[in-house]
Amino acid sequence: MKGAIMPTRTRLLCLFVIVLGAAPVRAQPAAAPADTWTGTTEQKVWGLMTVWAEAKYTFPHFERRPDLDWDRTVQSNIPRVIAAPDLDAYYDVLCELVALLKDGHTSVLPPWGHFRPGHDLAPIEVRILDGRFFVDRVGASPELAAQGVRPGVEILAVDGLPVARHFAEKVLRFHAGNTRHGDEALYVVYLLAGPAGGQTALRIRQADGTERDAAVTRNAMSGDTPFMTRMLANAFDGPTIRTRMLPGGVRYVEIPNFDHAQAAVDFAALVDSLDPSVVKGMILDVRHNMGGSSEVVAPMVACLVDQAVATPTMRFRHFIGAYEAWGKDPVWETAGGRIAPRDGKRYLGPLVVLTGGLTGSSSEDFAIELRSAGRARLVGGRTAGSAGNGLQSRLPGGGTFSVSTFTALVPGGDEYVGLGVAPDVEIQPTPADLAAGRDAVLERALALLSR
């Protein structure tokens, strides 16, 4: 209804579905009448063949999957897609198949997005540290408080399964990116997903070693007090940046995403307003920034450099049928660019960029460009190692297949896709940091700037 405002929890739930359903590219192809789900054998096989063909002739990383025979693997899934009893089961097969490619820009997006209708999460943000699962943040839930589910607590089991096994079988089986650390940072959001209002059974270990069972309700978005992880909150954030002054004259700037041109406008305005007599250093936080548009990244980088800086080099494959027939190697092409300094005021003082496993795609470009220009030190965790703007194809029932179109190299250097970029100073929080609400990465960055 025009002019009506949805209740907060309803609005957040709608946003949650939209963001989790977003593919790592900017546009969706238009729907066609043939998208309507009929469940016929022909339709099921056609969808599978679409995935097979688009990946076979576009996917740039098969050399990193030497044990994957794509043709044979797809062929073995023909009986599985034919036998799928409904749309949900059909897309489970496709998601499981594409997860074998292990690429953050290659995925199947079901018609409902990555979050099934009627599902929700527990109001808990989980962080994986050295293969162990810890509570990082929790919502304002009396249920959690009464059961001792608080930051720093270790999760040992979920619904009767050891937590690592649950994560592998229920999550990573259907979702896989370029790196293990990137997968742990991103896909852990699904660890406690399930039908809204139901409960997830946890086995937890307190800091003193005491173990206990807990039952947590999946009501992060549908409960009375909505709760989002920082990754989701940043994905929802509007076209702006968040900034504040820290001790020692350090300007802290969190960039939630690179989706909105207004963020670059706001950042330029911030640089224009800086007083060099007051600001002695700057920290740019992209730890929970999963990327966006290079057209937003470039003008922000231009505010921070005094000479042109190279962007990462894209490397993509051309399929030439005659070369295949002659047994010749594939043809690869490279492309790159440069970002010129901004006309007008720029910030050229000490600079630190905070990174982590969620720092991927254009967010990763941002960190790479500033470091390769000699302008910034990276502090925190290794980046996601994910690049390759996706080519999209429609699938039966309204889903989408997106396949990565290129790999990428640091300017004048090596490929970082599938590896990530190591920070100059690597640091991750400890369980004690989580329990105390202490940001060890930010503290280290401040210490570096104070030297």
HUQUI-V828986 format. One record per backbone hydrogen bond with DSSP energy under -1.0 kcal/mol. CO is the residue of the C=O (numbers start at 1). NH is the residue of the N-H. If there is no record, write none. Layout:
co:CO nh:NH
co:CO nh:NH
This chain:
co:1 nh:4
co:7 nh:11
co:8 nh:12
co:9 nh:13
co:10 nh:14
co:11 nh:15
co:12 nh:16
co:13 nh:17
co:14 nh:18
co:15 nh:19
co:16 nh:20
co:17 nh:21
co:19 nh:22
co:23 nh:25
co:32 nh:35
co:33 nh:36
co:35 nh:397
co:40 nh:44
co:41 nh:45
co:42 nh:46
co:43 nh:47
co:44 nh:48
co:45 nh:49
co:46 nh:50
co:47 nh:51
co:48 nh:52
co:49 nh:53
co:50 nh:54
co:51 nh:55
co:52 nh:56
co:53 nh:57
co:55 nh:59
co:61 nh:64
co:62 nh:65
co:65 nh:68
co:68 nh:70
co:69 nh:73
co:70 nh:74
co:71 nh:75
co:72 nh:76
co:74 nh:77
co:75 nh:78
co:77 nh:81
co:78 nh:82
co:79 nh:83
co:86 nh:90
co:87 nh:91
co:88 nh:92
co:89 nh:93
co:90 nh:94
co:91 nh:95
co:92 nh:96
co:93 nh:97
co:94 nh:98
co:95 nh:99
co:97 nh:100
co:98 nh:101
co:99 nh:102
co:103 nh:106
co:107 nh:402
co:109 nh:400
co:110 nh:113
co:116 nh:119
co:118 nh:196
co:120 nh:194
co:121 nh:220
co:122 nh:124
co:123 nh:139
co:125 nh:136
co:125 nh:137
co:127 nh:134
co:129 nh:132
co:132 nh:129
co:133 nh:155
co:134 nh:127
co:135 nh:152
co:137 nh:125
co:139 nh:141
co:141 nh:145
co:142 nh:146
co:144 nh:149
co:145 nh:148
co:148 nh:150
co:150 nh:153
co:153 nh:135
co:154 nh:205
co:156 nh:163
co:157 nh:203
co:158 nh:161
co:161 nh:158
co:162 nh:166
co:163 nh:167
co:164 nh:168
co:165 nh:169
co:166 nh:170
co:167 nh:171
co:167 nh:172
co:171 nh:174
co:171 nh:175
co:179 nh:183
co:180 nh:184
co:181 nh:185
co:182 nh:186
co:183 nh:187
co:186 nh:189
co:187 nh:190
co:188 nh:191
co:190 nh:193
co:194 nh:120
co:195 nh:198
co:198 nh:218
co:200 nh:216
co:201 nh:159
co:202 nh:214
co:203 nh:156
co:203 nh:157
co:204 nh:212
co:205 nh:154
co:206 nh:209
co:210 nh:206
co:212 nh:204
co:214 nh:202
co:216 nh:200
co:217 nh:219
co:218 nh:197
co:219 nh:223
co:220 nh:227
co:229 nh:233
co:230 nh:234
co:231 nh:235
co:232 nh:236
co:233 nh:237
co:238 nh:240
co:242 nh:254
co:244 nh:252
co:246 nh:250
co:249 nh:280
co:249 nh:281
co:250 nh:246
co:251 nh:283
co:252 nh:244
co:253 nh:285
co:254 nh:242
co:258 nh:293
co:260 nh:263
co:261 nh:265
co:262 nh:266
co:263 nh:267
co:264 nh:268
co:265 nh:269
co:266 nh:270
co:267 nh:271
co:268 nh:272
co:269 nh:273
co:275 nh:278
co:275 nh:279
co:281 nh:251
co:282 nh:352
co:283 nh:253
co:284 nh:354
co:285 nh:255
co:286 nh:289
co:291 nh:258
co:293 nh:296
co:293 nh:297
co:294 nh:298
co:297 nh:301
co:298 nh:302
co:301 nh:304
co:302 nh:342
co:303 nh:347
co:309 nh:339
co:313 nh:409
co:314 nh:335
co:315 nh:407
co:316 nh:333
co:318 nh:331
co:320 nh:324
co:321 nh:325
co:322 nh:326
co:323 nh:328
co:324 nh:327
co:331 nh:318
co:333 nh:316
co:335 nh:314
co:337 nh:311
co:339 nh:309
co:350 nh:282
co:351 nh:377
co:352 nh:284
co:353 nh:379
co:354 nh:286
co:355 nh:381
co:356 nh:359
co:358 nh:360
co:359 nh:384
co:360 nh:363
co:361 nh:365
co:362 nh:366
co:363 nh:367
co:364 nh:368
co:365 nh:369
co:366 nh:370
co:367 nh:371
co:368 nh:372
co:369 nh:373
co:370 nh:375
co:370 nh:376
co:371 nh:374
co:377 nh:353
co:378 nh:424
co:378 nh:425
co:379 nh:355
co:380 nh:427
co:385 nh:418
co:386 nh:361
co:391 nh:403
co:393 nh:401
co:395 nh:398
co:399 nh:395
co:400 nh:109
co:401 nh:393
co:402 nh:107
co:403 nh:391
co:407 nh:315
co:408 nh:416
co:409 nh:313
co:410 nh:413
co:414 nh:410
co:416 nh:419
co:416 nh:420
co:421 nh:383
co:425 nh:380
co:430 nh:434
co:431 nh:435
co:432 nh:436
co:433 nh:438
co:438 nh:440
co:439 nh:443
co:440 nh:444
co:441 nh:445
co:442 nh:446
co:443 nh:447
co:444 nh:448
co:445 nh:449
co:446 nh:450
